Amino acid sequence: MLQLPAATAHRVAADPSVRVLVDELACCALEVGSAVTTGLLIPELDAHGTARITAVLMSGTVTHALAPSVLAQWQSVPEPKIAIAVGACASSGGPYWDAPTVVTGIADLLPTGGFIAGCPPSPSALIEGLLAIVGPR
Amino acid sequence: MSVLRRSIGLVEQECTSCLICVRECPCQCIDIERHTEQVSEGRRPRTVHVLDAFAIDFALCMFCGICVDACPTDALLWSETTGLAAQQRDQLVSGRADLALRAGD
């Protein structure tokens, strides 16, 4: 099984009760990184701090070869958690949806609680979508 | 015209259901249903396409704008609408009403 790099931990600046783990699978992860440089996401310093919910951002294309690793990483995150598909590839397979080696969205693998459109979603679209999905009601 | 590629809108009265956007879309995220009608006004009878359904699947869309560029009647345009996110994948499929609303902003 392929080894994924450890998911990086952040908090949403507008709502620090949301812990964000970023699974950096492909190019969308770079735009998630941009959200950090613009201050919309802040790096989490205290890894054991409590959070209302952990949002696992799956950002990038998932291939069948990568799928077991993605699933294992999702299962290693403690509850309460929500999986969020960031961008076209994680939501639906994106421009590669008809390729035989590509999973047509992470919803095929695991219970997905949110989908953020974009290729990639801009930092503002990412945070707006994230808060719409897991923000206070 | 917006340069911030946030969303796409449709001006329905400009759309001739020609399917150019459907064919040009690299992700095949646009779905059009149409039928033909006979029009007898004018010098000779003609057959025109009438739009039945228009949907863009924003879970697939790359926001590349090829459809906006390719549309010969400028029926598709960039929209300022943000926040294309949903808890269910189906909710990211925008139909006629959503797309018409976005064309207005």
Boltz contact constraints between the chains, C-beta under 6 A:
constraints:
  - contact:
      token1: [A, 88]
      token2: [B, 60]
      max_distance: 6.0
  - contact:
      token1: [A, 88]
      token2: [B, 62]
      max_distance: 6.0
  - contact:
      token1: [A, 91]
      token2: [B, 59]
      max_distance: 6.0
  - contact:
      token1: [A, 92]
      token2: [B, 59]
      max_distance: 6.0
  - contact:
      token1: [A, 92]
      token2: [B, 60]
      max_distance: 6.0
  - contact:
      token1: [A, 95]
      token2: [B, 26]
      max_distance: 6.0
  - contact:
      token1: [A, 95]
      token2: [B, 27]
      max_distance: 6.0
  - contact:
      token1: [A, 95]
      token2: [B, 62]
      max_distance: 6.0
  - contact:
      token1: [A, 114]
      token2: [B, 87]
      max_distance: 6.0
  - contact:
      token1: [A, 115]
      token2: [B, 59]
      max_distance: 6.0
  - contact:
      token1: [A, 115]
      token2: [B, 86]
      max_distance: 6.0
  - contact:
      token1: [A, 115]
      token2: [B, 89]
      max_distance: 6.0
  - contact:
      token1: [A, 115]
      token2: [B, 92]
      max_distance: 6.0
  - contact:
      token1: [A, 116]
      token2: [B, 85]
      max_distance: 6.0
  - contact:
      token1: [A, 117]
      token2: [B, 58]
      max_distance: 6.0
  - contact:
      token1: [A, 117]
      token2: [B, 84]
      max_distance: 6.0
  - contact:
      token1: [A, 117]
      token2: [B, 92]
      max_distance: 6.0
  - contact:
      token1: [A, 119]
      token2: [B, 62]
      max_distance: 6.0
  - contact:
      token1: [A, 119]
      token2: [B, 63]
      max_distance: 6.0
  - contact:
      token1: [A, 128]
      token2: [B, 82]
      max_distance: 6.0
  - contact:
      token1: [A, 128]
      token2: [B, 83]
      max_distance: 6.0
  - contact:
      token1: [A, 129]
      token2: [B, 85]
      max_distance: 6.0
  - contact:
      token1: [A, 132]
      token2: [B, 83]
      max_distance: 6.0
  - contact:
      token1: [A, 132]
      token2: [B, 85]
      max_distance: 6.0
  - contact:
      token1: [A, 133]
      token2: [B, 85]
      max_distance: 6.0
  - contact:
      token1: [A, 133]
      token2: [B, 87]
      max_distance: 6.0
